[in-house]
Amino acid sequence: MADTRTYWVETLGCPKNQVDSDKLVGTLEADGLRVAASPDEADVVVVNTCAFIESARQESVDTILALADGRRPGSELIVTGCMAERYGDELAEALPEVDRVAGFGVPVTLGRKSVPSLDLLNLPRPRSVRPWAYVKIAEGCDRSCGFCAIPSFRGKQRSRSVAEILLEVEQLGAGDAVKEIVLVAQDLASYGKDVDGMGAGSIVPLVQAVAAQVPRTRLLYLYPSDLSDELIDVIGGPSGVPYYDLSLQHVSKPLLRRMRRWGDGDRFLRRIVDIRTRFPDAAFRSNFIVGYPGETEADHDLLLRFVDEAQLDWVGFFAYSNEAGTYAADLDGVVDEGLMKERLVELHEVQEAITSARRRDLVGRKIEVLVDAPGIARSHRETPEIDGIVEVPESLVVGQFHTVEVQGAFGPDLVGA
């Protein structure tokens, strides 16, 4: 007999969490549950949490409490995701409002009580309702970055097979409804290193295979040491999306070593210049941690100088968050919170001016855009839900490519017609 209950899944955190939620939804619907009109009308409310840094954990807790207050009598509130995996019993004890705190995969057993916990990585998903979709190609991470707790609860890297990934891309509606696939993982460029017979560089043939199914294949979260010439070329060419999302974190060599990270500002800058020489229309995104233990004023000045010289299209700056169990948790040289905020403000001001200027430079140019929704489109320069948008006439067909002329730039957003 089909399950007649309804569900609501609330997703917090990064695109990888959204993929997990999509797989939960796919399994719940396969079991007969129907999506509710709102969380307060659902029989089952699932919160997929984020636990990357303190602010994300606080947002998760606030969301859980708000949904607990608003849910209808008799409904079930389940917490899953990174917070559930990382804190488990501690979280359950702290939140008596919650009916269940379950690690990855457990909520998908709601419709089939006898089925054990499932691995979300290769579960099917519903077709995408948008002309783009995230696809997670691996889970976990083998790196030991000093600030990151993800390996402690997501585990070692587990790469999916090319066949499994391509099947998911096809099931999402590739080439038909879906025109852009966004590949994500904790360490995207390391895809395949953990699998016998695949090894380093496996990301390149994977991108080529996905690109044969969709016009655009976008890559997020690239560790700079694995950015090979072959990977640069496949991103700049066959992928259809010359967009380089480089996880740099800082540019001071001594501080990067304290972070247990590779590289330095000079190496990064040379690589960026090289990519722009080969692909002049390339767009760049990166992120940096401000206030990591031991960050000096000289380190901060190096980062400011790099930001000015690199002229990246998009940059995220994040205050260092002390995470229990990480290498950095017990390091000396703690940066005063007030000083950290001052440095963040200074960096944001510099980068906002750069982003605005780079967007203004596009005024008068003709660009190809994919229309995501009425009046909202993106060129290759904008990752969905993360970067700016291109405002276009609502008459342009959703899910199709159109050529528009950029007529204006307002901060991160463009206006095209």
C-alpha positions as CSV (number, residue, x, y, z in Angstrom):
1,M,0.0,0.0,0.0
2,A,1.4,3.4,-1.0
3,D,2.5,5.8,1.8
4,T,0.1,8.7,1.8
5,R,2.2,10.9,4.0
6,T,3.7,14.2,2.9
7,Y,7.3,15.5,3.4
8,W,9.3,18.7,3.5
9,V,13.1,18.8,3.1
10,E,14.9,22.0,4.3
11,T,18.5,22.2,3.0
12,L,21.3,24.3,4.4
13,G,24.9,24.7,3.4
14,C,26.7,24.1,0.2
15,P,25.7,22.6,-3.2
16,K,26.9,19.2,-2.1
17,N,24.2,19.2,0.6
18,Q,21.6,20.1,-2.1
19,V,22.5,17.0,-4.0
20,D,22.1,14.9,-0.9
21,S,18.7,16.5,-0.3
22,D,17.7,15.7,-3.9
23,K,18.5,12.1,-3.4
24,L,16.5,12.0,-0.2
25,V,13.6,13.5,-2.1
26,G,14.0,10.9,-4.9
27,T,13.8,8.1,-2.4
28,L,11.0,9.5,-0.4
29,E,8.9,10.0,-3.5
30,A,9.7,6.5,-4.8
31,D,8.3,5.3,-1.5
32,G,5.0,7.2,-2.1
33,L,5.5,10.3,0.0
34,R,4.3,13.5,-1.6
35,V,5.9,17.0,-1.2
36,A,3.9,19.3,1.1
37,A,2.9,22.8,0.3
38,S,4.9,24.1,3.3
39,P,6.8,22.7,6.2
40,D,3.9,23.3,8.7
41,E,1.7,21.0,6.5
42,A,4.1,18.1,6.2
43,D,3.9,14.8,8.0
44,V,7.7,14.4,7.9
45,V,10.1,17.4,8.1
46,V,13.7,16.7,7.3
47,V,16.4,19.3,8.0
48,N,19.7,18.7,6.1
49,T,22.2,20.6,8.2
50,C,25.6,22.3,7.7
51,A,28.4,22.1,10.2
52,F,31.3,23.6,8.4
53,I,31.9,26.6,10.6
54,E,30.2,28.1,13.7
55,S,27.9,30.5,11.8
56,A,26.6,27.6,9.7
57,R,25.9,25.5,12.8
58,Q,24.0,28.4,14.4
59,E,21.9,28.8,11.2
60,S,21.2,25.1,11.3
61,V,20.1,25.2,15.0
62,D,17.9,28.3,14.4
63,T,16.2,26.7,11.4
64,I,15.5,23.5,13.4
65,L,14.0,25.4,16.2
66,A,11.9,27.5,13.8
67,L,10.5,24.4,12.1
68,A,9.9,22.7,15.4
69,D,7.8,25.7,16.5
70,G,5.8,25.8,13.3
71,R,5.2,22.1,12.6
72,R,1.7,20.6,13.0
73,P,0.8,18.2,15.8
74,G,1.7,14.6,15.0
75,S,4.4,15.4,12.4
76,E,7.9,14.0,12.6
77,L,11.0,16.3,12.7
78,I,14.3,14.7,11.6
79,V,17.7,16.2,11.5
80,T,20.3,14.9,9.2
81,G,23.4,16.1,7.3
82,C,26.8,17.3,8.6
83,M,25.7,18.3,12.1
84,A,23.9,15.0,12.7
85,E,26.9,13.1,11.5
86,R,29.4,15.2,13.5
87,Y,27.6,15.6,16.8
88,G,25.0,12.8,16.8
89,D,23.9,12.0,20.4
90,E,25.1,15.4,21.6
91,L,22.8,17.1,19.2
92,A,19.9,14.9,20.1
93,E,20.3,15.7,23.8
94,A,20.6,19.5,23.1
95,L,17.4,19.5,20.9
96,P,14.6,17.6,22.6
97,E,12.2,19.2,20.0
98,V,13.7,16.8,17.4
99,D,12.2,13.3,16.9
100,R,15.3,11.8,15.3
101,V,18.9,12.8,14.7
102,A,20.2,10.6,11.9
103,G,23.5,10.4,10.1
104,F,23.7,10.4,6.3
105,G,21.2,8.2,4.5
106,V,19.0,7.3,7.5
107,P,16.0,9.4,6.6
108,V,15.5,7.7,3.3
109,T,14.3,4.6,5.2
110,L,11.1,6.5,6.3
111,G,9.0,4.9,3.6
112,R,10.5,1.4,3.9
113,K,10.8,0.7,7.5
114,S,12.7,-2.5,7.0
115,V,15.4,-1.2,4.7
116,P,18.7,-0.3,6.4
117,S,20.5,3.0,6.1
118,L,21.5,3.7,2.5
119,D,24.5,5.4,0.9
120,L,23.2,8.7,-0.6
121,L,26.0,8.9,-3.1
122,N,24.5,6.7,-5.8
123,L,20.8,7.0,-5.0
124,P,18.6,8.2,-7.9
125,R,17.3,11.7,-8.1
126,P,14.2,13.3,-9.6
127,R,14.6,15.1,-12.9
128,S,15.8,18.6,-12.5
129,V,13.1,21.3,-12.6
130,R,15.7,23.8,-13.7
131,P,17.9,24.0,-16.8
132,W,21.0,23.2,-14.6
133,A,21.8,20.7,-11.9
134,Y,24.5,19.9,-9.4
135,V,26.1,16.5,-9.6
136,K,28.3,15.2,-6.8
137,I,31.1,13.0,-8.2
138,A,32.8,12.0,-4.9
139,E,32.2,12.0,-1.2
140,G,34.8,12.7,1.6
141,C,38.3,14.1,1.4
142,D,41.8,12.7,1.8
143,R,43.5,16.0,2.6
144,S,44.4,17.3,6.1
145,C,43.9,21.0,5.8
146,G,44.5,22.6,9.3
147,F,41.2,24.4,9.5
148,C,38.8,21.8,8.1
149,A,36.9,19.1,10.1
150,I,35.1,17.7,7.0
151,P,37.2,14.5,6.8
152,S,36.4,13.6,10.4
153,F,32.7,13.2,9.6
154,R,32.5,12.8,5.8
155,G,35.3,10.3,5.7
156,K,37.9,9.4,3.2
157,Q,37.4,10.2,-0.5
158,R,35.1,7.8,-2.3
159,S,34.9,8.5,-6.0
160,R,31.9,7.4,-8.0
161,S,32.3,5.5,-11.3
162,V,32.1,7.4,-14.5
163,A,29.1,5.1,-15.5
164,E,27.2,6.0,-12.4
165,I,27.8,9.7,-12.9
166,L,26.8,9.7,-16.5
167,L,23.6,7.8,-15.7
168,E,22.7,10.4,-13.1
169,V,23.4,13.2,-15.6
170,E,21.1,11.4,-18.1
171,Q,18.3,10.9,-15.5
172,L,18.4,14.6,-14.6
173,G,17.5,15.5,-18.1
174,A,20.8,16.2,-19.8
175,G,20.6,17.6,-23.3
176,D,16.8,18.0,-23.0
177,A,15.7,20.1,-20.0
178,V,19.1,20.4,-18.5
179,K,21.7,22.4,-20.3
180,E,24.3,22.8,-17.6
181,I,25.8,20.3,-15.2
182,V,27.7,21.6,-12.2
183,L,30.2,19.0,-10.9
184,V,30.9,19.2,-7.1
185,A,32.9,17.3,-4.5
186,Q,35.0,18.1,-1.4
187,D,38.1,17.8,-3.6
188,L,37.0,17.8,-7.2
189,A,40.3,17.6,-9.0
190,S,41.3,14.5,-6.9
191,Y,38.5,12.6,-8.5
192,G,39.5,9.0,-9.2
193,K,42.8,9.0,-7.1
194,D,41.2,6.5,-4.6
195,V,40.1,4.0,-7.3
196,D,42.4,1.3,-8.7
197,G,42.6,1.7,-12.4
198,M,41.7,5.4,-12.4
199,G,44.2,7.5,-10.6
200,A,45.3,11.1,-10.9
201,G,43.9,13.1,-13.8
202,S,40.7,11.1,-14.0
203,I,38.7,14.3,-13.8
204,V,39.7,15.2,-17.3
205,P,38.1,12.3,-19.2
206,L,35.1,12.6,-16.8
207,V,34.6,16.2,-17.8
208,Q,34.9,15.3,-21.5
209,A,32.3,12.6,-21.1
210,V,29.8,14.9,-19.3
211,A,30.5,17.6,-21.8
212,A,29.4,15.2,-24.6
213,Q,25.9,15.2,-23.0
214,V,25.4,18.8,-22.1
215,P,26.4,22.2,-23.6
216,R,27.9,23.4,-20.3
217,T,29.9,21.5,-17.7
218,R,31.0,23.7,-14.7
219,L,33.5,22.6,-12.1
220,L,33.5,23.9,-8.5
221,Y,36.2,23.7,-5.8
222,L,39.5,23.0,-7.4
223,Y,42.6,22.5,-5.2
224,P,45.4,24.5,-6.9
225,S,48.1,21.9,-6.9
226,D,45.9,19.6,-9.0
227,L,45.2,22.2,-11.7
228,S,47.1,20.5,-14.5
229,D,47.5,21.8,-18.0
230,E,45.1,19.1,-19.2
231,L,42.5,20.2,-16.7
232,I,42.9,23.9,-17.6
233,D,42.5,23.0,-21.3
234,V,39.4,20.9,-20.8
235,I,37.8,23.6,-18.7
236,G,38.7,26.3,-21.1
237,G,37.5,24.3,-24.1
238,P,35.3,21.2,-24.2
239,S,33.4,22.0,-20.9
240,G,31.9,25.1,-22.5
241,V,32.4,27.0,-19.2
242,P,35.9,28.7,-18.9
243,Y,35.3,29.3,-15.2
244,Y,38.0,28.5,-12.7
245,D,37.0,28.1,-9.1
246,L,40.3,27.8,-7.3
247,S,40.3,27.0,-3.5
248,L,43.4,29.2,-2.6
249,Q,42.6,30.1,1.1
250,H,45.6,32.5,1.4
251,V,48.7,33.6,-0.4
252,S,51.3,33.9,2.4
253,K,53.6,30.8,2.0
254,P,54.4,30.5,5.7
255,L,50.7,30.8,6.6
256,L,49.7,28.3,4.0
257,R,52.1,25.8,5.4
258,R,50.5,26.4,8.8
259,M,47.2,25.6,7.1
260,R,48.8,22.4,5.7
261,R,48.2,23.8,2.2
262,W,50.2,24.0,-1.0
263,G,51.3,27.0,-2.9
264,D,51.9,30.7,-2.5
265,G,50.7,34.0,-4.0
266,D,53.4,34.2,-6.8
267,R,52.6,30.6,-8.0
268,F,48.9,31.3,-7.9
269,L,49.3,34.6,-9.8
270,R,51.4,33.0,-12.5
271,R,48.9,30.3,-13.0
272,I,46.0,32.8,-13.3
273,V,48.0,34.9,-15.9
274,D,48.8,31.7,-17.8
275,I,45.1,30.7,-18.0
276,R,44.1,34.2,-19.1
277,T,46.7,34.1,-21.8
278,R,45.2,30.8,-23.1
279,F,41.6,31.7,-22.5
280,P,41.1,35.5,-22.4
281,D,37.4,35.2,-21.6
282,A,38.0,33.0,-18.5
283,A,36.3,33.9,-15.2
284,F,37.7,33.2,-11.8
285,R,36.4,32.6,-8.3
286,S,38.3,31.9,-5.1
287,N,37.9,32.0,-1.4
288,F,40.2,33.1,1.5
289,I,40.4,32.6,5.2
290,V,41.0,35.7,7.2
291,G,42.5,35.5,10.8
292,Y,43.9,32.0,10.7
293,P,46.2,31.5,13.8
294,G,49.5,33.2,13.1
295,E,48.3,35.6,10.4
296,T,50.4,38.7,10.7
297,E,49.9,42.2,9.3
298,A,52.4,41.4,6.7
299,D,50.4,38.3,5.6
300,H,47.3,40.4,5.4
301,D,49.1,43.0,3.2
302,L,50.3,40.2,0.9
303,L,46.7,39.0,0.5
304,L,45.5,42.6,-0.2
305,R,48.2,43.0,-2.8
306,F,47.3,39.7,-4.4
307,V,43.6,40.5,-4.6
308,D,44.4,43.8,-6.3
309,E,46.8,42.1,-8.8
310,A,44.8,39.0,-9.5
311,Q,41.6,40.9,-10.4
312,L,39.4,37.9,-9.8
313,D,35.8,38.1,-10.8
314,W,34.4,36.6,-7.6
315,V,35.9,36.2,-4.1
316,G,34.6,34.9,-0.8
317,F,36.3,36.0,2.4
318,F,35.6,34.0,5.6
319,A,36.6,34.7,9.2
320,Y,38.6,31.8,10.6
321,S,36.4,29.5,12.7
322,N,38.1,27.4,15.4
323,E,36.9,23.8,14.8
324,A,37.4,21.2,17.5
325,G,39.6,18.3,16.5
326,T,41.4,20.2,13.7
327,Y,45.1,20.8,13.5
328,A,44.6,24.6,13.9
329,A,42.4,24.3,17.0
330,D,45.4,24.4,19.3
331,L,47.8,26.6,17.3
332,D,49.2,29.7,18.9
333,G,49.0,33.2,17.4
334,V,45.2,33.6,17.7
335,V,44.1,36.7,15.9
336,D,41.9,39.1,17.8
337,E,38.3,39.0,16.7
338,G,38.1,42.8,16.2
339,L,41.3,42.8,14.1
340,M,39.9,39.9,12.1
341,K,36.7,41.9,11.3
342,E,38.8,45.0,10.3
343,R,40.8,42.8,7.8
344,L,37.6,41.3,6.4
345,V,36.1,44.8,5.8
346,E,39.2,46.0,4.1
347,L,39.4,43.0,1.8
348,H,35.7,43.1,1.0
349,E,36.0,46.8,0.0
350,V,38.9,46.1,-2.4
351,Q,37.2,43.1,-4.0
352,E,33.7,44.7,-4.3
353,A,35.3,47.5,-6.4
354,I,37.1,44.9,-8.6
355,T,34.0,42.8,-9.1
356,S,32.0,45.9,-10.0
357,A,34.7,47.1,-12.4
358,R,34.9,43.7,-14.2
359,R,31.2,43.7,-14.6
360,R,31.2,47.2,-16.0
361,D,33.8,46.1,-18.5
362,L,31.2,43.8,-20.1
363,V,28.8,46.7,-21.0
364,G,28.4,46.9,-24.7
365,R,29.5,43.3,-25.3
366,K,27.3,40.5,-26.7
367,I,27.3,37.4,-24.5
368,E,25.6,34.0,-24.6
369,V,23.3,33.3,-21.7
370,L,21.2,30.4,-20.4
371,V,17.8,31.6,-19.1
372,D,17.2,29.9,-15.7
373,A,13.8,31.6,-15.0
374,P,11.7,34.3,-16.5
375,G,13.9,37.4,-16.6
376,I,17.0,35.7,-15.0
377,A,19.9,34.3,-17.0
378,R,23.6,33.5,-16.7
379,S,26.6,33.5,-18.9
380,H,29.6,31.2,-18.3
381,R,30.8,33.8,-15.8
382,E,28.1,33.2,-13.2
383,T,27.6,30.0,-11.1
384,P,24.0,29.4,-10.2
385,E,23.0,30.5,-6.7
386,I,26.5,31.8,-6.0
387,D,27.5,34.7,-8.3
388,G,25.6,37.5,-9.9
389,I,22.9,37.2,-12.6
390,V,22.1,38.7,-16.0
391,E,18.7,40.3,-16.1
392,V,17.0,39.7,-19.4
393,P,13.6,40.3,-21.0
394,E,11.0,37.9,-19.6
395,S,10.1,37.0,-23.2
396,L,13.2,35.0,-23.6
397,V,12.5,31.3,-23.4
398,V,13.5,29.6,-20.1
399,G,15.9,26.7,-20.5
400,Q,17.3,28.0,-23.8
401,F,20.5,29.8,-24.8
402,H,20.2,33.4,-26.1
403,T,22.6,36.0,-27.2
404,V,22.1,39.4,-25.5
405,E,24.0,42.7,-25.4
406,V,25.0,43.9,-22.0
407,Q,23.4,47.3,-21.5
408,G,24.2,47.9,-17.8
409,A,26.0,46.7,-14.7
410,F,24.8,47.2,-11.2
411,G,27.3,45.7,-8.6
412,P,27.4,42.0,-9.3
413,D,24.5,41.9,-11.7
414,L,24.2,42.7,-15.4
415,V,21.3,43.8,-17.6
416,G,21.1,42.3,-21.1
417,A,18.7,42.8,-24.0
